[in-house]
Amino acid sequence: MILSGALAMGTTRLREAGIDGAARDAQLLLAQVLRIEVMRLSLERDMQVSPADMLAYEDMLDRRIAREPVSKIIGRRQFWGRDFTVTRDVLDPRPETETLIAEALTGAPPSRILDLGTGSGILAITLLAEWREAFAVATDLSDPALKVAARNATLNGVDNRLTFLASDWFARVQGRFDLIVSNPPYIAADEMPSLAPEVLGFDPQMALTPGGDGLDPYRKIAAGALAHMDPGGRLLVEIGFRQGRAVSDIFAAAGLDDVRIHPDMDGRDRVIGARAPLS
């Protein structure tokens, strides 16, 4: 089969299965199979797709129809213009998480960054790639996630400035930092059944929900933050879009200053920022 026919077939199969963005997903999967850039698909429309490649493509289409995310099928996701390896051991990076990066970059470059619950490492790695003089510590409870993050640090050339630590929040963290960031699990237990199959079936549960009301990670972060922040240091966390007021109150009650809610591109509450008192 020629490339254009394979692409049309894939798009039709995904569309008939009710997959949003069927055409784009079919392109990404076929480009992965053929080991070419997506933009080249339109230039190679008459290329012959070998039987072996067609079998591989059909397998990928089957996985996508089963609601496995494209990123988990091809093993990578772009975030802030960079490629990151993703597996079932880590949360699939979301575009709205770039809100935290954008807000962090409005401040002065830090010397030391702490990333709590790093997952695939996107926050620490992206910030180190943007701030070439900074160093970071990234924690996670999941050893498989830390291994994925370490691969991503090497992939993006920041491994010599990033230390990984198996830790339950601040439990094994030492020293102080001028920037602390986190995208913690925040989905409430009663919200889990409503998640999309791509999320519920393929992201690790421990990266999605802490159980209960979803706020326990913010309580733990607030309780330990000041002991690990330089005076005037910044704290930035991602939140669920309904959690802005609750998390702001938790941070203010813990003694953090300048607590602010920052919206994402859709205007929904997405990031809480705060500072350690200057004295």
N, C-alpha and C positions, 0 to 999 in steps of 0.2 A: 504494500500500500504506500502511496506517496504521502508526504508530510501533510499536505492540506486536507487529504481525506481522513487521516488519522486524527487531526485536530478537530475536524467537523464531527467525527464519530464521538470523540471524547466529550466535546461540548454538549452534544445531544444527550449522551448518557447521564452526565451530571445534571443537566437541566431537567430531564425527566425524573430524576431522583429528588428534585426539589432543592438542589444545592444553590445557594446564593452565590453570585459571581462565577457561574459555571464556566464561562468562556476564559476568564483569567486563570482559574484553577487548572483548566485543561492545558493552557499554554505553559504554565509553570511546571506541571508534571511532565509534559512532553519534552520541554527543554532540558529537564533534569535527565530524562532517559537518554536523550541524544547528546548530552554533554555539550550543549551550546547555549549561548545567551538567549534570553527570551526575545530580544529585539531582532535576532537573526531568523526567527521563525517565518516572518513575512518575506524574507529574502530567499528562503530555501524551500519554497512551497512545493517544488517538484522533486525534492530529495526523496529517495527511496528509503523507507523505514524497514529495517530488516525484521524477519519473523521473531528473532530473539528480543529485539527492542519493542516490538508490538506486544509480546507476552508481558514484558516488564511494565509497559504502559498500561495494559489491561489490569494488571495486578494493582498498580497505583490507583487507577480509577475505582476499582473495587474497594480499596481502603478508604478513599475519599467518600464514596457512596455510603460506607459504614460510619461516616462522620468523623473520621480521623482528620485532624487539621493538615493542610498542605505542609506547613512548617515541620510537623512531626514526620511526615512521609519523606520529605526531601532532606530533613535533618538540619535545617538552618532557618533563621529569621533575620530580616534586616531591622535594625533599631538605630535611630539617629544616624542613618547613612552608613552603618557598618554591619558586617555579617557576624552572626552569633550562632554557634552550634546549639541546637535544642534537642532534647530527648524526652522520654516520658518521665524522667527523673526531675524535670524542672518545669516551672510555669512557662507557658508560651508567652513571650513578651507582647504587651498590648500597646497600640499606638498612644493611648491616653497616658501611659507612664512617661512618655516624653515630656509631659507637662512638668514633671519633677526636675528633669534635666534642664529644661528651659528656665525654670525659676532659679535653680542652683547657679546657673551661669550668669545671672544678673548680679551676683555678688562678687566680692574680691576673691581672687584665687586662693584657696586654702593650702596649708602645708600638709595637714594630715586629715584624711577622710576615714570615716567608719561607716561601713555598709552592713546593716543588720538584716539577716535573712536574705543573703545575696542571691540564692537560686542560680540562674545561669550567669550571674555576674554583671548584668547589663548596666546597673547603676555605677558601681565602682569603676568598671572598665571604661565606660563612656566618659566619665568625669576625668579619669587619669589620661585618657587620650586627648581630651580638650585642654587639660592643665598639665603641661609637660614637666613641671617642677614638683608636682604633688606626689605624695605617697598615701597608700590606703591599706586598711585592714578590712577584710570581708568575712563575715561569720555566717554559718548555717548549721542546723542540726543534722542535715542529711549529708552523709559522706558521698553518695553518688552525685548529689547536686554540686558539692565542692569540686569534684573531679571534672564535671562539665564546665564549671566556672574557670577552673585552672586551664583547661583547653582553650577557652575563649580569651583568657588573658594572654596566652601565648600567641593565639591567632591574631590578636590586635596589638601585639607588641608592647604590652605594659606589664608583663609578668615579673620583671625585675623591680617593679615598684609596688607590688601588690602581695600582701601576706594573707593567707587563708587560715581560718581558725574554726574548728568544730566547737560551737558554743551555743548555749541556750540564752539568746539575747546577750546580756552583758556578763554572763556568768564567768567567762574566762578572758574577758577583755581587760587590758591594762592600759593605763595612761589616759591622756586627754586629747581631744580632737577639736579642730575648729569648724568641722562640718560633719554632721551625722545624717545619714539618709537611710530610708527603709521603705520597702513596699511589702508590708507584712500581710499575712492572711487576714482578711477582714470580713468575709461573707458570713452572715449569721446562719446558724444551723437551720432555721426554718426557711431560708432562702435557697438552700442548696438544691432542692428538687426542681427549681425553676431554671437552673442553669442550662445553657445550650449543650447538646450532646458532645460537641467538640471540646467543651471545657470539662464537663462532668466525667466524661469517659477517658480523657487523655492527659489531663493535668493532675499532678499528685495532690491528694486531698489535703495534706498538711500545708501545702502552699496556698490553698484556697480558703480554708476555714479553721478558726481556732475553736469552733463550737460556740454554744451560747449566743450572746448578742453580737459577737464579732469584734468586741472592743477590747478584749483582754490584752492583745499585743500592745495597744496604745497605752494601757495602764502600766504595763511592764516597761515600755520604753520611757514613759514619763517618770517612773519611779527611779530609773537608773541614769537618765540623761545628764543631769547636772553634775554628777560625780565624774563624768567622762567628757565634759565640754570645757573648753577654754572660756574665760570671761568674754562675753559678746559673741561666742560661737553660735553657729546656726544649726537648726534641726529641721529637716524636711521629710515628711512622710506622705505616701499616697493613702487615700481613703476611699471608701465607697461613697457614691454621690449623695447619699442620705445621712452621712455621718459627720458632716462638717461641724455642726454645733456641739455634738457630744464630745468629739475629739478635742475641739477647742477648749471646752470646759475642763477636760481631763488635764490638758497641758497647762492651762492657767492655774489650776488648783495645785499643780506640782511646783509652781514657782517660776515657770518659764515666762519670759517677756515677749512682747510684740507678736502675739499669736494672731496669725492671719490665715484666711481661707483663700486659695487660689483656684480659679476655674480652669477646666480643660477647654479644648477648642469648640466643644459643643455647649459651653456655658454652664456645665455642671460642676459642683464642688468636687475637686480631685486631689488637691494637695494642701496640707496644713504646714505652715512655716512658723517657726518660733526661734527665740534667741535666749541664750543664757544671760543672766544679769551681768553687768559690767563689774560689779563688786558685791 
